Amino acid sequence: MSRRSRAAGYSLVALMAAVAIMMVLLAAAMPAWRYVMRNDAEEELIFRGGSIADAIVRYQRRNGNALPPSLEVLVQQRFLRKAYKDPMTKQGRWRFLRPGDAVLPGVLGLPGTAAGPGGGVTTTTTTTTRPSAFSQPGRTMGGFQGVASTSTEKSLRVFNGRTRYSEWLFVAGQPRVIGRATTPGPRPGTAQPGGTRPSGSSVVTRP
């Protein structure tokens, strides 16, 4: 075998080794990349859902406490910059919350929460709205008072005590308590019985 042939063989081996190393590095980086992408999507969900909830509050102040019929109305009347989509799903469709919808365990001490049987906490998305001339007794028509993602995946953050995106309720007039997920058990910084907020978590306020 000539020197040229041996050199070409060594180069091929070195190239294959470099490709293998790159593949290993890429495989190791994938979880971190997915975490970054998920974290960015969560931040966008908090921003978009919060913007919609705050826009509903401003709409109600201007319209005698009536609820908006759609996102498009909020945009047209300049309460919302654009009709944001759900960033956690490909379809981008929200679950629109109507008065009386979405009964979920909540965070004790927040508006709309009360102790349930056995000491549990229940949150209801009820609100006071102006009656419509077309409404019927016992039936709610028209507007929505908040949105929630349609994704059922587990979240990185804890939002109002919930760890699934479909349970993150962005409702007009309700605070948004945001923290990081923690391991079970009484550890420093975790929530204690009685509904105290973990250290490091934040409350997003509205204008």
Backbone as a ProteinNet text record, in pm:
[ID]
protein_1_A
[PRIMARY]
MSRRSRAAGYSLVALMAAVAIMMVLLAAAMPAWRYVMRNDAEEELIFRGGSIADAIVRYQRRNGNALPPSLEVLVQQRFLRKAYKDPMTKQGRWRFLRPGDAVLPGVLGLPGTAAGPGGGVTTTTTTTTRPSAFSQPGRTMGGFQGVASTSTEKSLRVFNGRTRYSEWLFVAGQPRVIGRATTPGPRPGTAQPGGTRPSGSSVVTRP
[TERTIARY]
84.4	0	88.1	58.3	137.5	113.4	205.3	190	63.9	31	-89.1	-214.4	-218.2	-334.8	-348.2	-230.8	-236.9	-283.3	-237	-276.9	-425.7	-477.6	-621.4	-701.6	-650.7	-719.1	-722	-608	-603.8	-698.9	-706.9	-796.4	-941.9	-976.5	-1114.2	-1149.3	-1053.9	-1077.8	-1094.4	-1008.5	-1017.3	-1149.4	-1194.4	-1321.9	-1438	-1436.9	-1543.5	-1543.6	-1425.3	-1416.3	-1471.3	-1439.9	-1489.8	-1641.8	-1697.3	-1842.7	-1907.9	-1847.4	-1902.7	-1902.4	-1793.7	-1785.3	-1890.8	-1909.7	-2011.4	-2151.1	-2178.3	-2309.1	-2333.2	-2229.1	-2242.4	-2268.8	-2196.4	-2214.9	-2354.8	-2403.1	-2537.7	-2643.7	-2624.6	-2720	-2721.9	-2604.6	-2597.8	-2660.3	-2653.8	-2705.4	-2856.6	-2916.1	-3059	-3147.8	-3127.9	-3213.9	-3204.2	-3081.8	-3066.2	-3135.6	-3126.1	-3191.5	-3342.8	-3395.4	-3539.6	-3586.2	-3504.3	-3539.8	-3546	-3447.3	-3445.1	-3568.5	-3602	-3718.3	-3847.2	-3860.4	-3979.8	-3988	-3875.6	-3874.4	-3917.7	-3867.5	-3906.3	-4055.8	-4106.9	-4249.6	-4335	-4290.4	-4363.6	-4367.4	-4253.7	-4250.3	-4345.9	-4351.9	-4442.9	-4588.2	-4615.8	-4751.4	-4793.9	-4704.4	-4735.9	-4761.4	-4679.3	-4696.2	-4826.8	-4854.3	-4974.7	-5101.6	-5105	-5223.5	-5248	-5140.1	-5154.3	-5201.3	-5151.7	-5194.4	-5342.4	-5391.3	-5533.6	-5619.1	-5576.9	-5652.4	-5656.1	-5543.4	-5539.8	-5624.3	-5626.3	-5708.9	-5857.3	-5896.6	-6036.8	-6073.9	-5981.8	-6007.1	-6030.8	-5946.9	-5962.7	-6091.1	-6125.5	-6250.9	-6370.5	-6369.1	-6480.1	-6493.8	-6382.2	-6387.5	-6451.8	-6427.3	-6480.3	-6623.6	-6667.9	-6797.2	-6890.6	-6889	-6984.6	-6976.6	-6855.2	-6831.4	-6877.4	-6911.9	-6948.6	-6824	-6840.3	-6728.2	-6713.1	-6590.5	-6569.6	-6614.7	-6670.5	-6715.6	-6603.2	-6488.7	-6381.7	-6250.9	-6141	-6011.3	-6008	-6075	-6074.5	-6134.4	-6237.7	-6298.9	-6199.2	-6123.1	-6022.9	-5916.5	-5881.3	-5782.2	-5840.6	-5961.9	-6025.3	-6044.3	-6076	-6097	-5969.9	-5858.2	-5725.6	-5703	-5765.9	-5736	-5623.5	-5601.6	-5500.4	-5425.8	-5293.3	-5212.6	-5242.3	-5259	-5289.8	-5362	-5425.5	-5496.5	-5395	-5334.9	-5230	-5283.4	-5194.9	-5228.3	-5161.1	-5212.6	-5155.4	-5017.7	-4909	-4775	-4735.3	-4819.2	-4783.1	-4835.9	-4915.3	-4969	-4944.7	-4937.7	-4916.1	-5036.7	-5157	-5278.1	-5293.5	-5239.2	-5247.5	-5385	-5468.9	-5605.6	-5614.3	-5676.8	-5699.4	-5825.3	-5833	-5959.9	-6015.4	-6129.8	-6188.5	-6270	-6245	-6309.6	-6431	-6546	-6671.7	-6707.1	-6793.3	-6835.2	-6888.6	-6834	-6875.3	-6792.6	-6701.9	-6617.5	-6497.1	-6426.1	-6292.9	-6286.3	-6339	-6325.8	-6202.6	-6100.8	-5973.7	-5921.9	-5837.9	-5767.9	-5684.3	-5682	-5610.6	-5514.6	-5476.9	-5383.6	-5461.7	-5454.9	-5529.4	-5487.4	-5587	-5558.7	-5580.9	-5596.4	-5622.3	-5770.6	-5806.9	-5948.9	-6015.6	-6133.5	-6207	-6172.9	-6091.9	-6056.7	-6125.1	-6154	-6217.9	-6181.9	-6177.8	-6146.1	-6262	-6230.4	-6332.3	-6333	-6410.8	-6416.9	-6279.9	-6246.4	-6118.3	-6003.2	-6030.5	-5923.4	-5869.3	-5924	-5876.8	-5915.2	-5857.6	-5883.7	-5943.2	-6050.1	-6117.4	-6121.8	-6087.6	-6092.6	-6202.5	-6287.2	-6389.6	-6372.6	-6393.7	-6374.9	-6507.1	-6565.4	-6690.5	-6663.7	-6753.1	-6737.9	-6875.2	-6884.2	-7009.4	-7011.7	-7112.6	-7121.2	-7253.9	-7256.3	-7379.4	-7473.4	-7598.5	-7690.8	-7717.1	-7733.6	-7762	-7911.5	-7955.4	-8097.1	-8139.3	-8039.4	-8070.1	-8044.8	-8005.9	-7975.3	-8103.3	-8089.5	-8202.2	-8171.3	-8273	-8248.5	-8172.4	-8064.8	-7987.9	-7893	-7875.9	-7788	-7697	-7565	-7468.1	-7441.4	-7448.3	-7423.9	-7311.8	-7243.6	-7152	-7012.9	-6968.8	-6827.9	-6751.3	-6619.6	-6528.6	-6450.4	-6405.5	-6335.6	-6191.3	-6144.3	-6005.3	-5975.4	-5849.4	-5806.6	-5717.2	-5703.5	-5610.9	-5556.1	-5435.6	-5376.4	-5452.2	-5449.2	-5509.6	-5407.3	-5281.8	-5178.8	-5191.6	-5183.6	-5194	-5056.6	-4949.7	-4815.5	-4780	-4687.5	-4642.4	-4550.4	-4564.3	-4490.2	-4361	-4270.3	-4147.8	-4175	-4258.4	-4292.8	-4420.5	-4443.1	-4568.9	-4646.4	-4766.2	-4847.1	-4974.5	-4987.6	-5102.5	-5122.6	-5011.7	-5018.9	-5039.3	-5043.7	-5071.5	-4947.5	-4932.4	-4813.2	-4844.3	-4961.6	-4994.9	-5048.9	-5010	-5044.9	-5195.6	-5268.5	-5414.2	-5480.4	-5407	-5460.6	-5409.4	-5329.6	-5285.9	-5398.7	-5475	-5591	-5555	-5566.1	-5541.6	-5677.5	-5720.9	-5855	-5847.3	-5936.1	-5940.8	-5964.2	-5881.8	-5900.9	-5837.2	-5769.3	-5704.8	-5553.4	-5486	-5339.2	-5276.7	-5151.5	-5078.5	-4951.6	-4952.7	-4839.9	-4754	-4629	-4541.1	-4419.2	-4385.9	-4267.4	-4208.3	-4102.7	-4038.8	-4084.8	-4093.1	-4132.6	-4028.2	-4072.6	-3982.4	-4011.2	-3915.1	-3934.3	-4025.6	-4099.3	-4190.4	-4115.6	-4186.6	-4128.3	-4098.8	-4095.8	-4070.3	-3924.6	-3895	-3761	-3763.5	-3648.7	-3645.3	-3694.7	-3786.4	-3836.7	-3961.5	-4006.7	-4128.3	-4248.4	-4367.6	-4490.4	-4518.4	-4561.2	-4593.2	-4744.4	-4797.2	-4941.6	-4991	-5107.5	-5162.3	-5158.1	-5093.8	-5098.2	-4993.1	-4881.7	-4777.7	-4706.8	-4661.7	-4599.3	-4452.4	-4397	-4256.9	-4169.4	-4053.1	-3959.5	-3905.3	-3887.6	-3839.3	-3949.4	-4073.4	-4183	-4225.7	-4302.7	-4339	-4486.6	-4538.4	-4678.3	-4680.1	-4744.7	-4755.6	-4877.4	-4856.5	-4966.1	-5018.3	-5135.5	-5198.8	-5212.3	-5219.6	-5238.1	-5374.2
-119.9	0	125.1	217.7	339.4	433.1	529.5	627.7	710	741.6	820.9	746	615.8	536.6	529.2	511	505.7	639.3	751.8	883.9	905.6	859.9	874.2	791.5	671.9	587.3	651.1	710.5	778.5	897.8	971.4	1088	1046.5	933.2	885.4	844	775.9	734.6	856.4	957.8	1079.6	1151.4	1153.7	1218.4	1146.3	1013.1	935.9	955.2	964.5	987.4	1125.4	1226.6	1361.7	1367.1	1298.2	1294.3	1226.3	1117.7	1046.6	1135.3	1209.5	1299.6	1409.1	1463.7	1566.5	1514	1390.2	1331.6	1314.9	1273.6	1257.6	1392.4	1496.3	1629.4	1683.6	1659.6	1705.1	1633.6	1502.3	1426.3	1476.2	1514.5	1565.1	1703.3	1781.6	1918.5	1925.5	1820.2	1823.9	1850.8	1782.3	1813.6	1958.7	2014.1	2154.1	2246.1	2214.9	2296.6	2290.8	2171.7	2158.2	2235.7	2235.2	2310.5	2459.8	2508.8	2651.3	2687.8	2602.7	2628.5	2626.5	2529.8	2521.4	2642	2681.5	2796.7	2923.8	2941.7	3059.5	3057.8	2938	2927	2957	2913.9	2944	3093.8	3159.2	3303.8	3374.3	3324.9	3384.1	3357.6	3238.7	3207.1	3300.6	3323.3	3413.9	3554.8	3599.5	3733.4	3745.4	3649.5	3658.1	3641.1	3538.1	3517.5	3634	3686.8	3802.2	3925.7	3944.8	4059.9	4052.6	3932.4	3915.6	3942.4	3887.4	3909.3	4057.2	4125.7	4268.7	4349.3	4306.2	4374.7	4361	4244.9	4224.8	4319.3	4337.9	4430.5	4571.6	4615.5	4750.5	4762	4656	4654.8	4668.7	4595.8	4601.7	4740.4	4803.7	4938.7	5037.1	5016.8	5108.4	5074.8	4950.9	4906	4856.7	4923.7	4892.3	4751.9	4697	4563.9	4450	4481.6	4376.3	4302.4	4175.9	4095.3	4107.9	4102.9	4110.7	3982.3	3991.6	3871.3	3794.2	3859.6	3792.5	3869.2	3803.1	3870.7	3981	3957.6	4056.3	4189	4181.9	4304.8	4379.7	4306.4	4370.9	4440	4378	4438.6	4559.9	4544.8	4653.9	4778.5	4758.2	4871.4	4911.2	4855	4892.7	4864.1	4759.6	4713.4	4609.5	4550.9	4447	4474.6	4458.5	4493.2	4403	4271.9	4176.5	4056.5	3978.5	3858.5	3746.3	3744	3646.2	3503.1	3411.2	3269.6	3196.4	3078.4	2994.3	2946.6	2985.7	2948.3	2804.8	2732.9	2597.8	2491.1	2529.3	2432.9	2480.7	2387.3	2422.7	2496.7	2457.3	2521.9	2663.2	2688.1	2820.2	2857.2	2758.3	2786.4	2789.1	2893.1	2905.8	2831.5	2800.1	2761.3	2886.5	2933.5	3055.8	3024.1	3098.3	3075.7	3165.6	3104.5	3177.9	3183.7	3272.6	3277	3142.6	3093.4	2964.4	2848.4	2869.5	2762.2	2739.6	2631.5	2604.7	2604.6	2500.5	2483	2397.7	2457.1	2389	2416.1	2325.7	2359	2483.5	2573.6	2698.4	2727	2852.4	2896.6	2967.5	2919.2	2978.7	3123.1	3207.5	3348.4	3433.1	3371.2	3447.7	3475.6	3585.1	3612.3	3496.4	3458.2	3349.5	3213.2	3206.4	3077.4	3059	2933.1	2902.3	2760.6	2734.9	2601.6	2508.2	2394.2	2295.7	2183.7	2076.6	1963.4	1901.4	1869.8	1807.8	1905.2	2035.2	2133.9	2172.7	2118.5	2153	2293.9	2341.9	2476.8	2470.7	2544.1	2543.6	2684.9	2698	2826.2	2823.5	2923.7	2934.2	3065.7	3063.9	3183.9	3257.4	3294.8	3368.9	3517.7	3593.6	3738.3	3801.2	3930.1	4002.1	4067.9	4040.5	4096.8	4167.9	4259.3	4330	4238.4	4223.5	4134.8	4183.1	4087.4	4119.9	4116.3	4196.6	4198.5	4068.3	3991.7	3866.8	3744.4	3765.6	3652.2	3588.6	3460.2	3385.3	3345.4	3332	3294.2	3163.4	3163	3041.4	3008.2	3097.9	3068.2	3187.4	3158.5	3263.6	3272.4	3392.1	3411.9	3512.6	3503.5	3609	3593.3	3694.8	3718.5	3613	3633.7	3547.1	3632.4	3571.2	3645.2	3601.9	3514	3471.7	3362.4	3318.7	3213.4	3114	2996.2	2894.3	2819.5	2767.7	2689.2	2557.7	2503.8	2373.1	2260.6	2295.9	2194.3	2133.6	2000	1930.5	1888.5	1936.2	1897.6	1958.5	1894.1	1941.3	2061.9	2159.6	2283.9	2282.5	2374.1	2392.9	2476.3	2578.2	2666.9	2620	2677.2	2659.8	2790.1	2782.6	2901.6	2891.3	2977.1	2971.6	2831.2	2763.6	2630.7	2518.2	2548.5	2446.2	2418.1	2294.2	2252.9	2192.3	2220.9	2183.1	2305.8	2320.1	2442.8	2460.8	2352.6	2363.4	2413.9	2411	2456.7	2595.6	2655.2	2793	2885.1	2938.7	3020.6	3168.7	3234.8	3378.9	3448.8	3486.9	3539.1	3685.1	3765.2	3907.8	3926.1	4008.6	4040	3944.8	3838.3	3744.6	3760.5	3761	3769	3647.6	3661.2	3551.6	3527.2	3418.9	3384	3282.4	3317.5	3235.7	3194.1	3064.8	3013.7	2899.7	2840.8	2726.3	2598.1	2490.9	2361.1	2312.9	2255.2	2204.5	2058.2	1989.8	1848.8	1836	1722.5	1705.7	1707	1745.9	1745.1	1885	1905.8	2038.4	2077.2	2163.1	2213.6	2364.5	2427	2573.9	2632.2	2727.5	2794.3	2734.5	2618.4	2557.9	2607.6	2589.7	2636.3	2552.4	2615.4	2548	2545.6	2458.1	2455.3	2591.6	2628.3	2758.6	2852	2806.9	2884.8	2991.9	2987.2	3087.4	3068.6	3177.3	3172.5	3137.7	3048	3012.2	3133.7	3136.1	3244	3230.7	3341.1	3338.8	3341.1	3312.9	3323	3467.2	3497.4	3636.2	3647.7	3765.2	3796.5	3899.2	3866.3	3958.3	4046	4173.6	4266.3	4320.9	4380.9	4434.3	4583.6	4653.9	4799.2	4834.9
0	0	0	-85.5	-98.7	18.1	36.7	143.3	124.1	-1.6	-29.1	14.4	-10.8	27.9	179.2	248.6	394.6	453.1	395.4	443.4	423.5	308.8	283.5	382.6	417.4	514.7	652.3	693.7	822.8	826.5	716.9	711.1	724.4	659.7	667.4	809.6	876.1	1014.7	1104	1083.8	1164.8	1141.3	1015.2	982.9	1049.3	1043.9	1107.2	1258.4	1319.6	1463.6	1499.5	1416	1441.5	1430.6	1329.6	1313.3	1433	1481.2	1596.4	1720.4	1739.5	1855.2	1845.5	1724.6	1705.4	1734.2	1693.3	1718.7	1868.6	1942.1	2087	2152.8	2109.1	2166.4	2137.3	2014	1979	2062.2	2081.7	2162.6	2306.4	2358	2495.1	2506.7	2397.8	2401.8	2379.8	2324.4	2292.9	2414.6	2529.6	2644.5	2687.6	2688.1	2728	2628.7	2499.3	2397.8	2411.9	2438.1	2457	2579.8	2684.6	2805.1	2774.2	2699.1	2664.1	2581.5	2484.6	2400.2	2482.6	2572.8	2656.6	2750.4	2806.4	2897	2823.7	2701.1	2621.8	2589.6	2556.7	2525.2	2648.4	2766.8	2890.3	2916.2	2898.6	2919.1	2822.7	2700.1	2602.1	2640.5	2694.6	2740	2852.2	2947.8	3058.9	3007.7	2912.8	2857.7	2780.2	2691.2	2607.9	2690	2776	2858.7	2952.7	3011.5	3098.8	3025.3	2903	2823.4	2790.3	2759.9	2729.2	2853.5	2968.4	3092.9	3128.9	3113.2	3144.8	3047.3	2919.6	2820.4	2853.5	2905.4	2945	3058.5	3154.7	3265.1	3211.7	3119.6	3064	2982.9	2912.1	2835.8	2928.8	3040	3134.8	3196.5	3227	3283.6	3186	3058.6	2957.5	2919	2939.3	2889.5	3000.3	3112.1	3216.9	3269.8	3279.2	3334.9	3243.3	3119.9	3024.8	2978.7	2940.1	2892.3	2741.2	2689.2	2544.2	2475.7	2355.7	2285.8	2217.5	2189.6	2116.4	2132.1	2096.4	2095.4	1991.6	1878.3	1771.2	1816.9	1901.3	1953	2041.1	2121.9	2205.2	2121.1	2008.5	1919.5	1848.1	1795.2	1721.2	1807.4	1934.5	2024.8	2099.3	2058.1	2106.9	2254.9	2303.6	2438.1	2435.3	2318.4	2300.9	2170.9	2173.8	2056.3	1937.6	1961.6	1854.8	1913.4	1828.1	1872.4	1892.1	2009.7	2038.1	2029.7	1987.4	1981.3	2097.1	2126.1	2230.5	2184.7	2252	2206.7	2239.7	2314.7	2356.2	2261	2163	2066.7	1924	1830.9	1690.6	1633.4	1676.9	1625.5	1681.5	1800	1860.2	1911.5	1937.8	1982.1	2134.3	2186.7	2329.5	2372.5	2499.5	2561.1	2627.3	2578.6	2630.8	2755.8	2861.9	2990.9	3003.8	3024.5	3042.1	3190.2	3230.4	3370.8	3417.8	3528.8	3583.3	3534.8	3437.2	3385.1	3475.7	3446.9	3499.5	3650.5	3711.8	3855.9	3880.6	3941.3	3962.5	4102.8	4155.8	4280.1	4257.5	4354.4	4336.9	4449.5	4460.5	4563.5	4671.3	4793.7	4903.5	4923.1	4939.4	4960.7	4838.1	4719.4	4598.9	4585.8	4516.9	4496	4423.6	4468.2	4404.3	4458.6	4566.6	4623.9	4757.5	4787.9	4916.7	4955.8	5084.4	5133.1	5104.1	5042.2	5009.6	5110.5	5082.7	5174.2	5195	5318	5347.6	5349.9	5346.8	5352.4	5217	5108.9	4975.8	4937.6	4830	4783.7	4644.3	4622.5	4493.2	4437.2	4308.6	4240.3	4135.7	4134.7	4031.9	3959.3	3828.5	3748.5	3731.9	3845.7	3840	3840.3	3783.3	3780.7	3766.7	3788.6	3772.5	3636	3555.6	3421.8	3404.2	3311.5	3282.6	3205.8	3244.6	3174.4	3033	2942.5	2804	2778.3	2684.9	2649.7	2583.7	2532.9	2462.6	2549.7	2675.2	2761.7	2813	2847.4	2900.9	3044.5	3130.3	3270.1	3279.8	3362.6	3383.9	3272.4	3175.2	3062.7	3036.5	3021.9	2996	2846.7	2792.4	2650.2	2632.9	2518.8	2481.2	2534.6	2613.3	2638.4	2716	2714.9	2789.9	2888.3	2996.2	3100.6	3118.6	3030.4	3037.9	2937.4	2936	2844	2917.5	2859.3	2908.2	2788.7	2801.2	2693.3	2676.3	2556.4	2531.5	2544.5	2574.1	2594.1	2732.6	2740.3	2869.2	2922.1	2860.2	2902.6	3038.5	3106.6	3237.3	3217.6	3304.5	3291	3372.2	3338.6	3415	3539.4	3523.8	3633.8	3704	3821.6	3893	3879.9	3824.7	3800.5	3883.1	3984	4075.3	4131.5	4161.3	4220.5	4121.1	3990.6	3889.4	3805.3	3759.9	3687	3549.9	3496.2	3358.3	3286.9	3160.7	3088.3	3073.8	3059.5	3045	3172.6	3284.2	3412.6	3450.1	3363.4	3384.9	3337	3428	3393.9	3399.6	3286.2	3278.9	3279.2	3398.3	3418.4	3459.9	3405.1	3439.6	3588.7	3652	3791.7	3890.5	3844.2	3935.4	3929.5	4046.1	4048.1	3981.3	3941.2	3878.2	3958.6	4037.5	4122.3	4047.6	4023.9	3941.2	4021.6	4015.5	4082.4	4002.2	4054.2	3990.7	4057	3978.7	4032.5	4131.3	4242.4	4345.5	4371.6	4431.9	4464.7	4585.2	4598	4711.2	4843.7	4949.5	5082.8	5131	5262.2	5317.6	5301.3	5205.3	5182.8	5190.9	5213.5	5218.5	5087.8	5097.9	4978.7	4921.4	4974.5	4923.4	5001.3	4941.2	5006.8	5129.6	5236.8	5360.8	5378.9	5463.1	5487.4	5532.7	5482.1	5513.4	5395.9	5283.3	5161.3	5150.3	5227.6	5213.3	5081.7	5022.9	4891.6	4905	4818.2	4825.4	4800.4	4868.8	4844	4703.8	4633.9	4497	4395.1	4434	4340.2	4328.6	4225.2	4199.5	4172.3	4199.1	4169.9	4059.3	3947.5	3836.4	3859.1	3866.6	3890.6	3759.7	3765.3	3645.8	3658.5	3544.7	3551	3605.8
[MASK]
+++++++++++++++++++++++++++++++++++++++++++++++++++++++++++++++++++++++++++++++++++++++++++++++++++++++++++++++++++++++++++++++++++++++++++++++++++++++++++++++++++++++++++++++++++++++++++++++++++++++++++++++

